[in-house]
Amino acid sequence: MRVVSYKEKTLEPSAEQREFERMRKSIAKHNLPFEIHEVQASLKNNLLFLILGLGYPLPAKGRLYCTDRMKLEPQKKFEEEYRPTMKILGIRRSESAKRAESVDKHLSTKYFSEEVEEKGRTIKTFMPIVEFTVEDVWGYLAEKKTPWGDAEEISQIYKDATGECGLSKRKADKGETAEACGARFGCVVCPVVTIDKSAKETAKKKPWFEPYVELRELILTMYKDPRNRAGRMRNGKVLCYVEGTFTVKARMQLFEAVMEAQRMNERIAKMYGADPQALINEELAEAIQQQWIDDIQERPWLEDATELGLFYEERIKGRNDKWFQLTWNHLYEGA
């Protein structure tokens, strides 16, 4: 087993963190009764730990375990600790048909919903822009700005991701206008969307993102290769060929690819005088590698894919889980 050590780099604040800092300065300046808390997932719920460490199948529509573990669970933990009486969400009905359905399900009045916890405590949720279109959002930001400054940096991020949108700076006497900006973002290597247009467009303006665009494609390709799937779950349950977790062998190969993409990102970023965007730090790398060791010792069935004979069993697409077919293995050496 090859173990790769990685020294964590010190990165400049991200655009999001810079925005938080502007908010904090505005809060302090006006002596407002607000605090800003960033929440994040635990290391063991990090998407790359789940895939590279535990070998989880990639997230997909209807199986977004990454959203639950990386976003919802940290939020819930924070809420349990601070016990809020009201939440404010920046969701909009026009985001998608699914979002509109969810909003309609929970709204009790035009802008509010109420949630009753197990202990009988009621939490109100306020949705101030629920009826806004994306044009409304950018139009408001162009005209009114934010209480802590303009939204130019945020606008530029979205503009880079679509190639055509964002706030348009104009002289005050001519008025400020906004162009629709509808890009949506996920993780830079998000495997859920078929084509990640935002990442590809961003890489045109910021070439240091290109290694991660290519990495995402590699992750999807490796996932589809049956030789990289153990044919079993982590608990030992036997599944069909082309199913189950990533093998430890595949995880090691993929880890090397992630680290190489990260090194390329750093080299290209330095060429452009930009901040590198690391995906894996030293602590995460060690946790991933330790998980390989644990799996090889405790779950040997995950080390490599099962060797197949001339035929193997495969699920029939479109049928329920009990329908199978025998498929000829064209890779079988004895064929």
SERO-4910 file (N, C-alpha, C, O; in steps of 0.05 Angstrom, whole numbers):
BEGIN
 pado doro    nc1    nc2    nc3   cac1   cac2   cac3    cc1    cc2    cc3    oc1    oc2    oc3
  Met    A     17    -24      0      0      0      0     18     25      0     36     27     16
  Arg    A     11     43    -18     26     68    -19     11     89     -3    -12     95     -9
  Val    A     24    101     17     11    122     33     23    149     26     48    152     26
  Val    A      6    167     19     15    194     10     11    214     33    -11    216     43
  Ser    A     32    228     40     29    249     61     23    275     47     32    279     24
  Tyr    A      9    292     60      2    317     48      3    339     69    -10    336     90
  Lys    A     17    360     64     19    382     83     -2    403     77     -4    412     54
  Glu    A    -18    409     97    -40    428     93    -29    456     87     -9    465     99
  Lys    A    -41    469     67    -33    496     59    -49    517     73    -72    512     81
  Thr    A    -38    540     76    -53    563     87    -65    578     63    -50    588     46
  Leu    A    -91    580     62   -104    592     40   -115    620     48   -121    625     71
  Glu    A   -117    637     28   -129    663     32   -159    658     36   -170    638     27
  Pro    A   -173    677     49   -202    674     53   -217    672     27   -209    685      7
  Ser    A   -237    655     26   -254    653      2   -272    677     -1   -274    693     17
  Ala    A   -285    679    -24   -304    701    -28   -326    701     -7   -334    722      3
  Glu    A   -335    677      0   -356    674     21   -346    684     48   -360    699     62
  Gln    A   -321    677     55   -310    685     80   -305    715     81   -309    728    101
  Arg    A   -297    726     58   -294    755     56   -320    770     60   -322    791     72
  Glu    A   -342    758     49   -368    769     53   -376    768     82   -388    787     93
  Phe    A   -371    746     95   -376    744    124   -361    766    140   -372    778    158
  Glu    A   -336    770    132   -320    790    146   -332    818    143   -332    834    161
  Arg    A   -342    824    119   -355    850    114   -380    853    132   -385    874    144
  Met    A   -395    831    135   -418    831    152   -410    836    181   -423    852    195
  Arg    A   -389    823    190   -381    826    218   -372    855    223   -378    866    245
  Lys    A   -358    867    204   -350    895    208   -374    913    209   -374    932    225
  Ser    A   -394    908    193   -418    925    193   -433    921    219   -444    941    230
  Ile    A   -434    897    229   -448    891    254   -434    906    277   -447    918    294
  Ala    A   -407    905    277   -392    918    298   -395    949    296   -398    962    316
  Lys    A   -394    959    272   -396    988    267   -422    999    278   -423   1021    290
  His    A   -444    985    273   -470    994    281   -480    982    308   -503    987    316
  Asn    A   -462    967    320   -468    955    347   -495    940    346   -512    944    363
  Leu    A   -497    922    326   -522    907    323   -521    881    339   -500    870    343
  Pro    A   -544    871    348   -545    847    364   -545    821    347   -563    805    349
  Phe    A   -525    819    330   -522    795    312   -496    782    316   -476    794    324
  Glu    A   -495    756    311   -470    740    310   -471    723    285   -492    715    276
  Ile    A   -447    718    273   -445    701    250   -430    676    258   -408    677    269
  His    A   -441    653    252   -429    627    258   -428    610    232   -448    606    220
  Glu    A   -404    602    225   -402    583    202   -404    555    213   -391    548    233
  Val    A   -421    538    200   -422    510    208   -411    493    186   -413    500    162
  Gln    A   -400    471    193   -389    453    172   -391    424    182   -394    418    206
  Ala    A   -390    406    163   -393    378    169   -368    368    183   -346    379    180
  Ser    A   -372    347    198   -349    333    211   -332    320    190   -341    316    167
  Leu    A   -307    314    197   -289    302    177   -300    276    166   -298    271    142
  Lys    A   -313    260    182   -323    234    173   -348    237    156   -357    217    144
  Asn    A   -359    261    154   -382    266    136   -374    282    111   -391    289     95
  Asn    A   -348    287    109   -338    300     85   -342    283     60   -338    258     62
  Leu    A   -351    294     38   -358    279     14   -334    262      5   -338    239     -3
  Leu    A   -310    273      5   -287    258     -4   -279    236     15   -268    216      6
  Phe    A   -284    239     41   -280    217     59   -300    194     54   -292    171     54
  Leu    A   -325    202     49   -345    181     44   -339    165     18   -343    141     18
  Ile    A   -328    179     -2   -323    166    -28   -295    152    -27   -293    128    -33
  Leu    A   -274    167    -20   -247    157    -21   -240    140      3   -224    121      1
  Gly    A   -252    146     26   -246    131     50   -264    106     53   -254     84     55
  Leu    A   -290    111     53   -309     89     57   -318     75     31   -329     53     32
  Gly    A   -312     88      8   -319     76    -17   -349     78    -24   -359     62    -40
  Tyr    A   -363     97    -12   -392    100    -18   -398    103    -48   -382    116    -62
  Pro    A   -420     92    -57   -428     98    -85   -433    128    -87   -439    141    -68
  Leu    A   -429    138   -111   -432    167   -115   -460    177   -109   -479    162   -115
  Pro    A   -462    201    -98   -489    212    -94   -504    214   -121   -491    218   -142
  Ala    A   -529    213   -121   -546    215   -145   -573    226   -138   -580    227   -114
  Lys    A   -588    234   -157   -615    244   -152   -631    222   -138   -632    199   -147
  Gly    A   -643    229   -116   -657    209   -100   -640    196    -80   -649    181    -63
  Arg    A   -613    201    -81   -594    190    -61   -573    211    -54   -549    207    -57
  Leu    A   -583    234    -45   -565    256    -39   -556    255     -9   -562    273      6
  Tyr    A   -542    234     -3   -532    232     25   -513    254     31   -509    261     55
  Cys    A   -500    265     11   -481    287     16   -495    312     27   -484    325     44
  Thr    A   -519    318     17   -534    341     26   -541    337     56   -538    356     72
  Asp    A   -550    314     63   -558    308     90   -534    311    109   -535    324    130
  Arg    A   -512    299    101   -489    297    119   -472    323    120   -462    330    142
  Met    A   -470    336     97   -452    360     96   -467    386    102   -454    405    110
  Lys    A   -493    386     98   -508    411    101   -529    410    123   -528    426    142
  Leu    A   -547    391    121   -570    390    139   -562    382    168   -571    395    187
  Glu    A   -545    362    171   -538    353    197   -523    374    213   -529    379    237
  Pro    A   -503    388    201   -490    410    216   -509    432    224   -507    444    246
  Gln    A   -528    439    206   -547    459    213   -565    450    236   -570    466    255
  Lys    A   -574    426    235   -591    415    256   -576    415    283   -588    422    304
  Lys    A   -551    407    283   -535    406    307   -532    434    319   -534    438    343
  Phe    A   -528    454    302   -525    481    311   -552    491    323   -552    504    344
  Glu    A   -574    485    310   -600    493    319   -607    481    346   -619    493    363
  Glu    A   -599    456    350   -604    442    375   -589    455    398   -598    456    421
  Glu    A   -565    466    391   -548    478    412   -558    506    418   -559    514    442
  Tyr    A   -566    522    398   -574    550    402   -604    554    405   -614    575    412
  Arg    A   -620    533    398   -649    533    401   -662    559    391   -672    575    407
  Pro    A   -661    564    365   -673    589    354   -703    588    355   -716    566    356
  Thr    A   -716    611    355   -745    613    354   -754    620    326   -778    618    320
  Met    A   -736    630    309   -743    636    282   -719    631    263   -696    637    271
  Lys    A   -724    621    240   -704    617    219   -712    634    195   -735    637    189
  Ile    A   -692    644    181   -696    659    157   -682    644    134   -658    640    135
  Leu    A   -697    637    114   -687    622     91   -689    639     65   -710    651     60
  Gly    A   -668    639     49   -668    653     24   -676    636      1   -664    637    -20
  Ile    A   -697    620      4   -706    603    -18   -727    617    -34   -741    635    -24
  Arg    A   -730    608    -59   -749    621    -78   -766    599    -91   -756    578    -99
  Arg    A   -791    605    -94   -810    586   -106   -801    580   -135   -805    558   -145
  Ser    A   -790    600   -149   -784    597   -177   -758    582   -183   -750    580   -206
  Glu    A   -744    573   -162   -719    558   -167   -724    533   -184   -708    528   -202
  Ser    A   -745    519   -177   -751    495   -192   -779    485   -185   -791    495   -165
  Ala    A   -790    467   -200   -817    456   -194   -816    442   -167   -835    443   -152
  Lys    A   -794    428   -162   -792    413   -137   -791    432   -113   -803    427    -92
  Arg    A   -776    455   -117   -775    474    -95   -802    486    -90   -810    490    -67
  Ala    A   -817    493   -111   -844    504   -108   -862    485    -93   -878    494    -77
  Glu    A   -860    460   -100   -876    439    -86   -870    438    -57   -888    436    -40
  Ser    A   -844    440    -50   -835    439    -22   -845    464     -7   -854    462     16
  Val    A   -843    487    -20   -852    512     -7   -882    511     -2   -890    518     20
  Asp    A   -897    502    -21   -926    501    -18   -934    481      5   -954    485     18
  Lys    A   -918    461      8   -924    441     29   -920    452     57   -934    444     75
  His    A   -901    471     60   -893    480     87   -904    507     94   -907    513    118
  Leu    A   -910    524     75   -920    551     81   -947    550     95   -965    537     86
  Ser    A   -949    565    117   -975    567    131   -988    595    125  -1012    597    125
  Thr    A   -971    615    119   -980    641    110   -963    648     86   -947    631     76
  Lys    A   -965    672     76   -951    679     51   -921    676     53   -908    668     34
  Tyr    A   -910    684     76   -881    684     79   -871    667    103   -847    665    107
  Phe    A   -889    654    117   -881    640    141   -890    611    141   -911    604    130
  Ser    A   -873    594    153   -882    567    159   -876    562    189   -860    576    201
  Glu    A   -889    542    200   -885    535    228   -878    506    231   -890    488    218
  Glu    A   -858    501    247   -848    473    252   -849    467    282   -838    482    298
  Val    A   -863    446    289   -865    438    317   -845    416    322   -846    394    310
  Glu    A   -827    421    341   -807    401    348   -818    379    366   -841    381    375
  Glu    A   -802    358    371   -811    336    388   -819    345    416   -837    335    428
  Lys    A   -804    365    427   -809    374    454   -832    395    455   -836    408    476
  Gly    A   -846    399    433   -868    417    433   -861    446    427   -879    463    427
  Arg    A   -835    452    422   -827    479    416   -832    486    387   -827    470    369
  Thr    A   -844    509    382   -851    517    355   -829    536    344   -822    556    357
  Ile    A   -819    530    320   -800    548    306   -813    559    281   -822    543    264
  Lys    A   -813    585    278   -823    597    254   -801    600    234   -778    606    241
  Thr    A   -807    597    209   -788    601    187   -799    623    169   -821    622    158
  Phe    A   -782    644    166   -789    667    150   -775    665    123   -751    661    122
  Met    A   -790    667    101   -779    665     74   -784    692     59   -803    694     44
  Pro    A   -767    712     63   -772    739     53   -772    741     22   -785    759     12
  Ile    A   -757    724      8   -756    727    -21   -769    704    -35   -762    698    -58
  Val    A   -787    690    -22   -799    666    -33   -813    671    -60   -814    654    -77
  Glu    A   -823    696    -64   -837    702    -89   -819    716   -110   -828    724   -131
  Phe    A   -793    720   -103   -774    733   -121   -767    715   -144   -765    691   -141
  Thr    A   -763    727   -168   -751    712   -190   -721    717   -188   -712    734   -172
  Val    A   -705    703   -204   -676    708   -203   -670    737   -212   -651    749   -203
  Glu    A   -686    747   -231   -683    775   -240   -688    795   -218   -674    815   -215
  Asp    A   -708    788   -201   -715    805   -178   -691    807   -159   -685    829   -149
  Val    A   -678    785   -154   -656    784   -135   -633    802   -144   -624    819   -129
  Trp    A   -625    798   -169   -602    814   -179   -610    843   -184   -593    861   -181
  Gly    A   -635    848   -191   -644    875   -194   -643    890   -167   -635    913   -166
  Tyr    A   -652    876   -146   -651    888   -120   -623    894   -111   -617    916   -101
  Leu    A   -605    875   -115   -577    879   -106   -563    901   -122   -547    916   -111
  Ala    A   -570    904   -148   -558    925   -164   -568    953   -154   -552    972   -154
  Glu    A   -593    954   -147   -604    980   -139   -600    987   -110   -592   1009   -103
  Lys    A   -605    967    -92   -604    973    -63   -578    965    -50   -571    975    -29
  Lys    A   -563    947    -64   -538    935    -52   -545    919    -27   -568    913    -22
  Thr    A   -525    914    -10   -530    900     15   -523    920     37   -510    940     32
  Pro    A   -532    915     62   -526    933     84   -497    936     89   -488    956    101
  Trp    A   -480    916     81   -452    917     86   -435    923     62   -410    921     63
  Gly    A   -448    931     40   -433    939     16   -445    929    -10   -468    918     -9
  Asp    A   -431    931    -32   -443    922    -57   -439    891    -60   -426    878    -44
  Ala    A   -451    880    -81   -451    851    -86   -434    845   -110   -439    824   -123
  Glu    A   -415    862   -117   -400    858   -142   -383    832   -142   -382    818   -162
  Glu    A   -371    825   -119   -355    801   -119   -372    776   -122   -365    758   -137
  Ile    A   -395    775   -108   -413    753   -111   -423    751   -140   -424    730   -152
  Ser    A   -430    775   -151   -439    776   -178   -419    764   -198   -426    750   -217
  Gln    A   -393    771   -193   -372    762   -211   -370    731   -211   -364    719   -231
  Ile    A   -374    719   -187   -372    690   -185   -393    677   -203   -387    658   -218
  Tyr    A   -418    688   -202   -439    677   -218   -435    683   -248   -441    667   -265
  Lys    A   -424    707   -253   -418    714   -281   -397    695   -293   -400    687   -316
  Asp    A   -377    689   -278   -356    670   -287   -368    643   -293   -358    628   -310
  Ala    A   -389    635   -278   -401    609   -280   -420    606   -303   -427    584   -312
  Thr    A   -429    629   -314   -449    628   -336   -438    641   -361   -447    636   -384
  Gly    A   -418    658   -358   -406    672   -381   -421    696   -390   -413    709   -409
  Glu    A   -444    702   -378   -460    724   -389   -476    740   -369   -488    760   -376
  Cys    A   -476    732   -343   -494    746   -325   -480    760   -303   -455    759   -301
  Gly    A   -495    773   -285   -483    787   -263   -493    815   -261   -508    824   -278
  Leu    A   -484    830   -241   -491    858   -239   -475    874   -259   -451    868   -263
  Ser    A   -487    894   -271   -473    911   -290   -468    938   -277   -487    952   -269
  Lys    A   -443    945   -274   -437    971   -262   -443    993   -282   -434    993   -305
  Arg    A   -458   1013   -273   -464   1037   -289   -460   1061   -271   -460   1059   -247
  Lys    A   -456   1084   -284   -454   1109   -269   -481   1115   -255   -502   1108   -266
  Ala    A   -480   1128   -232   -504   1133   -216   -525   1149   -232   -549   1144   -230
  Asp    A   -515   1168   -248   -535   1184   -263   -549   1169   -285   -570   1177   -295
  Lys    A   -538   1147   -293   -550   1130   -314   -565   1107   -302   -579   1092   -316
  Gly    A   -563   1104   -276   -577   1082   -263   -561   1056   -264   -544   1052   -282
  Glu    A   -566   1038   -246   -553   1011   -246   -573    991   -255   -597    991   -248
  Thr    A   -564    972   -271   -582    951   -281   -571    924   -273   -548    921   -265
  Ala    A   -588    904   -276   -579    877   -270   -587    858   -293   -608    862   -305
  Glu    A   -571    839   -298   -577    818   -318   -583    793   -302   -571    788   -281
  Ala    A   -601    777   -312   -609    752   -298   -584    734   -294   -567    732   -312
  Cys    A   -583    721   -272   -560    705   -265   -570    679   -252   -575    679   -227
  Gly    A   -573    659   -267   -587    635   -257   -570    611   -251   -581    589   -247
  Ala    A   -543    614   -250   -526    591   -245   -531    580   -217   -536    595   -199
  Arg    A   -528    553   -215   -530    541   -189   -504    525   -184   -493    514   -202
  Phe    A   -496    525   -159   -470    513   -152   -473    490   -133   -490    490   -116
  Gly    A   -455    471   -136   -453    449   -117   -423    446   -111   -407    465   -116
  Cys    A   -415    423   -101   -386    418    -97   -372    419   -125   -385    412   -145
  Val    A   -347    426   -125   -333    429   -151   -331    403   -165   -328    402   -190
  Val    A   -332    380   -151   -331    354   -164   -358    340   -161   -359    315   -161
  Cys    A   -379    355   -159   -406    343   -155   -413    323   -177   -413    331   -200
  Pro    A   -419    298   -170   -425    278   -190   -454    276   -198   -462    259   -215
  Val    A   -471    292   -185   -500    289   -189   -510    298   -216   -525    285   -229
  Val    A   -500    322   -225   -509    333   -251   -494    318   -273   -471    310   -270
  Thr    A   -508    315   -296   -496    302   -319   -473    318   -330   -452    307   -336
  Ile    A   -478    344   -334   -457    362   -344   -456    385   -326   -476    399   -322
  Asp    A   -433    390   -314   -430    413   -295   -422    438   -311   -398    444   -314
  Lys    A   -442    452   -322   -437    475   -338   -423    497   -322   -406    512   -333
  Ser    A   -431    501   -297   -420    522   -281   -390    519   -277   -374    538   -280
  Ala    A   -381    494   -271   -353    489   -267   -337    493   -293   -315    504   -292
  Lys    A   -348    483   -315   -334    486   -340   -332    515   -349   -311    523   -359
  Glu    A   -352    530   -344   -352    559   -352   -333    574   -333   -318    591   -343
  Thr    A   -332    567   -308   -314    580   -289   -285    574   -297   -268    592   -295
  Ala    A   -279    550   -306   -252    542   -313   -242    558   -337   -218    561   -341
  Lys    A   -260    569   -354   -252    585   -377   -240    612   -367   -221    622   -379
  Lys    A   -251    622   -346   -242    648   -335   -220    643   -314   -202    660   -310
  Lys    A   -222    620   -300   -202    614   -279   -191    586   -285   -200    566   -274
  Pro    A   -170    585   -301   -159    559   -310   -150    540   -288   -148    516   -293
  Trp    A   -145    551   -264   -137    533   -243   -159    514   -233   -154    496   -218
  Phe    A   -184    519   -243   -206    501   -237   -207    478   -257   -221    458   -251
  Glu    A   -193    480   -279   -195    459   -300   -187    431   -289   -200    412   -297
  Pro    A   -165    429   -273   -159    402   -262   -182    389   -248   -184    364   -248
  Tyr    A   -199    405   -234   -221    393   -220   -244    386   -238   -260    368   -233
  Val    A   -247    400   -261   -267    393   -281   -260    365   -292   -277    348   -295
  Glu    A   -234    362   -298   -225    336   -309   -227    314   -287   -233    291   -294
  Leu    A   -221    321   -262   -223    302   -241   -251    292   -238   -256    268   -234
  Arg    A   -271    309   -239   -299    301   -237   -306    280   -258   -320    261   -253
  Glu    A   -296    285   -283   -302    266   -304   -289    239   -299   -300    218   -304
  Leu    A   -264    240   -287   -250    215   -280   -265    199   -259   -268    175   -260
  Ile    A   -276    213   -239   -291    200   -217   -315    186   -229   -320    163   -222
  Leu    A   -330    199   -247   -353    187   -259   -345    163   -276   -359    142   -275
  Thr    A   -323    165   -291   -314    143   -308   -306    119   -291   -313     96   -297
  Met    A   -291    124   -269   -283    102   -252   -306     88   -238   -306     64   -234
  Tyr    A   -326    104   -232   -350     93   -218   -365     74   -237   -377     55   -227
  Lys    A   -365     80   -262   -380     64   -282   -365     38   -289   -377     20   -301
  Asp    A   -339     37   -283   -323     13   -289   -328     -9   -269   -322     -5   -245
  Pro    A   -339    -32   -277   -346    -53   -258   -322    -64   -243   -324    -76   -222
  Arg    A   -298    -61   -255   -274    -71   -241   -267    -54   -216   -250    -62   -201
  Asn    A   -280    -31   -213   -275    -14   -190   -296    -17   -168   -295     -4   -147
  Arg    A   -315    -35   -172   -337    -39   -153   -334    -67   -140   -329    -86   -153
  Ala    A   -338    -67   -113   -333    -92    -98   -354   -113   -102   -349   -137    -96
  Gly    A   -378   -106   -111   -400   -125   -114   -412   -132    -87   -428   -150    -85
  Arg    A   -405   -117    -66   -416   -121    -39   -419    -94    -26   -407    -74    -33
  Met    A   -436    -94     -5   -438    -71     12   -417    -73     34   -404    -93     37
  Arg    A   -414    -51     49   -394    -51     70   -400    -72     92   -382    -82    105
  Asn    A   -426    -78     96   -433    -98    116   -430   -126    106   -437   -145    121
  Gly    A   -420   -130     82   -415   -157     71   -438   -168     54   -434   -189     41
  Lys    A   -460   -154     52   -482   -163     36   -474   -166      7   -463   -147     -5
  Val    A   -479   -189     -5   -471   -194    -33   -490   -180    -52   -515   -184    -50
  Leu    A   -480   -165    -71   -496   -152    -91   -488   -163   -119   -473   -182   -121
  Cys    A   -499   -151   -139   -492   -159   -166   -466   -146   -175   -456   -128   -163
  Tyr    A   -456   -157   -197   -432   -145   -210   -440   -116   -218   -463   -111   -224
  Val    A   -420    -98   -217   -424    -70   -224   -439    -55   -201   -449    -34   -205
  Glu    A   -440    -67   -178   -454    -55   -155   -435    -55   -131   -413    -66   -131
  Gly    A   -445    -42   -110   -430    -42    -85   -411    -18    -83   -411      0    -99
  Thr    A   -394    -19    -62   -376      4    -57   -352      4    -76   -347    -16    -90
  Phe    A   -339     27    -77   -313     28    -91   -294      8    -76   -294      7    -52
  Thr    A   -278     -7    -91   -259    -24    -78   -237     -7    -66   -233     16    -73
  Val    A   -222    -19    -47   -200     -4    -34   -179      3    -56   -168     24    -56
  Lys    A   -175    -16    -74   -156    -12    -96   -164     12   -112   -147     29   -119
  Ala    A   -189     15   -119   -199     37   -135   -197     63   -119   -191     84   -130
  Arg    A   -203     62    -93   -202     85    -77   -173     97    -76   -169    121    -76
  Met    A   -153     79    -74   -126     87    -74   -119    101   -100   -105    122   -100
  Gln    A   -127     90   -123   -122    102   -149   -135    129   -151   -123    148   -161
  Leu    A   -160    131   -142   -174    156   -144   -162    177   -125   -162    200   -132
  Phe    A   -153    169   -102   -140    187    -83   -116    200    -97   -111    224    -95
  Glu    A    -99    183   -110    -76    194   -125    -84    214   -145    -71    235   -149
  Ala    A   -107    209   -159   -116    227   -180   -125    254   -168   -120    275   -179
  Val    A   -139    252   -144   -148    276   -131   -124    293   -122   -123    317   -126
  Met    A   -103    280   -111    -80    295   -102    -65    307   -125    -54    329   -122
  Glu    A    -64    293   -148    -50    305   -171    -66    329   -182    -54    349   -189
  Ala    A    -92    327   -182   -109    349   -191   -105    373   -172   -104    396   -181
  Gln    A   -102    367   -147    -98    388   -127    -71    402   -131    -68    426   -129
  Arg    A    -50    386   -137    -24    397   -143    -24    415   -168    -12    436   -169
  Met    A    -39    405   -188    -42    421   -213    -57    447   -208    -49    468   -218
  Asn    A    -78    445   -191    -93    469   -184    -75    490   -171    -76    514   -177
  Glu    A    -57    481   -153    -39    499   -139    -19    511   -158    -14    535   -157
  Arg    A     -8    495   -176     12    505   -195      0    526   -214     12    548   -218
  Ile    A    -23    520   -225    -36    539   -244    -45    564   -229    -42    586   -240
  Ala    A    -56    561   -205    -64    585   -190    -41    604   -185    -44    628   -187
  Lys    A    -18    593   -178      5    610   -173     14    624   -198     23    647   -196
  Met    A     11    611   -221     18    625   -246      1    649   -251     10    669   -263
  Tyr    A    -24    648   -242    -43    670   -246    -45    689   -222    -61    707   -222
  Gly    A    -28    683   -202    -29    700   -178    -55    696   -162    -63    715   -148
  Ala    A    -67    673   -164    -93    668   -150    -88    649   -127    -67    637   -124
  Asp    A   -109    646   -111   -108    628    -87   -114    600    -96   -135    595   -110
  Pro    A    -98    579    -89   -105    552    -95   -129    543    -79   -135    554    -58
  Gln    A   -143    523    -90   -168    513    -77   -164    484    -70   -170    466    -86
  Ala    A   -153    479    -46   -147    451    -38   -173    436    -32   -192    447    -20
  Leu    A   -173    411    -39   -196    393    -33   -191    376     -9   -210    370      6
  Ile    A   -166    369     -5   -159    350     17   -136    362     34   -115    369     23
  Asn    A   -140    364     60   -118    373     77   -105    348     91   -113    325     86
  Glu    A    -86    353    107    -70    332    119    -87    313    136    -85    289    135
  Glu    A   -105    325    153   -122    310    171   -141    291    155   -144    268    162
  Leu    A   -152    302    134   -171    286    117   -156    264    103   -165    241    101
  Ala    A   -132    270     92   -116    250     79   -109    227     98   -111    203     90
  Glu    A   -102    233    122    -95    212    142   -119    195    148   -117    171    151
  Ala    A   -143    208    151   -167    193    158   -175    174    135   -184    152    140
  Ile    A   -172    183    110   -178    167     87   -160    142     86   -169    120     82
  Gln    A   -134    147     89   -114    125     88   -118    105    111   -114     81    107
  Gln    A   -125    115    134   -130     97    157   -154     79    152   -155     56    160
  Gln    A   -174     91    138   -198     75    132   -192     52    113   -203     31    115
  Trp    A   -173     56     94   -165     34     76   -153     11     93   -160    -12     89
  Ile    A   -135     19    112   -123     -2    128   -144    -17    144   -143    -42    145
  Asp    A   -162     -3    156   -184    -16    171   -200    -34    154   -207    -56    162
  Asp    A   -207    -25    129   -224    -42    112   -210    -67    103   -222    -89    102
  Ile    A   -184    -65     97   -169    -89     88   -167   -109    110   -169   -133    106
  Gln    A   -164    -99    135   -163   -117    158   -190   -129    166   -192   -152    173
  Glu    A   -211   -112    166   -237   -120    176   -257   -128    155   -276   -142    161
  Arg    A   -253   -118    130   -272   -124    109   -257   -131     83   -257   -116     64
  Pro    A   -243   -154     83   -226   -162     60   -242   -163     34   -230   -162     13
  Trp    A   -268   -167     35   -284   -169     11   -285   -142     -5   -294   -141    -27
  Leu    A   -276   -121      8   -276    -95     -5   -250    -87    -18   -248    -67    -32
  Glu    A   -229   -104    -15   -203    -97    -25   -202    -95    -55   -191    -77    -66
  Asp    A   -215   -114    -69   -215   -115    -98   -241   -126   -108   -256   -138    -93
  Ala    A   -246   -123   -134   -271   -133   -146   -270   -164   -146   -249   -176   -148
  Thr    A   -293   -176   -145   -295   -205   -146   -288   -216   -174   -296   -204   -194
  Glu    A   -272   -237   -174   -265   -249   -200   -289   -263   -211   -304   -277   -197
  Leu    A   -294   -260   -237   -317   -272   -250   -310   -294   -269   -288   -295   -280
  Gly    A   -329   -312   -272   -326   -333   -292   -336   -325   -319   -335   -301   -326
  Leu    A   -345   -344   -335   -353   -338   -362   -379   -322   -362   -383   -306   -380
  Phe    A   -396   -326   -342   -421   -311   -340   -424   -299   -312   -412   -309   -293
  Tyr    A   -438   -277   -310   -443   -265   -284   -472   -255   -283   -485   -251   -304
  Glu    A   -482   -252   -259   -510   -243   -254   -512   -213   -254   -495   -199   -242
  Glu    A   -532   -202   -267   -535   -173   -270   -565   -166   -267   -582   -181   -277
  Arg    A   -570   -144   -254   -598   -135   -252   -608   -125   -279   -593   -114   -294
  Ile    A   -634   -129   -283   -647   -120   -308   -656    -91   -303   -672    -87   -285
  Lys    A   -647    -73   -319   -654    -45   -315   -684    -41   -320   -696    -53   -338
  Gly    A   -696    -24   -304   -725    -19   -307   -742    -39   -292   -767    -34   -289
  Arg    A   -730    -60   -281   -745    -80   -266   -740    -75   -236   -722    -59   -229
  Asn    A   -754    -90   -219   -748    -87   -190   -723   -103   -183   -712   -117   -200
  Asp    A   -715   -101   -158   -689   -113   -150   -688   -143   -152   -667   -155   -150
  Lys    A   -711   -156   -157   -711   -186   -157   -708   -197   -185   -707   -222   -189
  Trp    A   -706   -180   -206   -703   -190   -233   -673   -189   -241   -660   -168   -240
  Phe    A   -663   -212   -250   -635   -214   -258   -632   -227   -285   -651   -240   -295
  Gln    A   -609   -224   -297   -603   -238   -321   -574   -247   -321   -557   -235   -307
  Leu    A   -568   -269   -336   -540   -278   -338   -527   -263   -362   -538   -263   -384
  Thr    A   -504   -252   -356   -490   -236   -377   -463   -249   -382   -449   -258   -364
  Trp    A   -456   -250   -408   -430   -262   -415   -408   -243   -408   -409   -219   -414
  Asn    A   -387   -253   -396   -364   -237   -388   -343   -238   -410   -328   -257   -413
  His    A   -342   -217   -427   -324   -216   -449   -295   -212   -440   -277   -215   -457
  Leu    A   -290   -206   -415   -263   -203   -405   -252   -229   -393   -229   -230   -385
  Tyr    A   -269   -250   -392   -260   -275   -380   -237   -288   -396   -240   -292   -420
  Glu    A   -215   -293   -382   -191   -302   -396   -195   -330   -408   -182   -337   -428
  Gly    A   -212   -347   -395   -216   -374   -405   -236   -376   -427   -241   -398   -437
  Ala    A   -248   -353   -435   -269   -354   -456   -258   -361   -483   -273   -363   -503
***
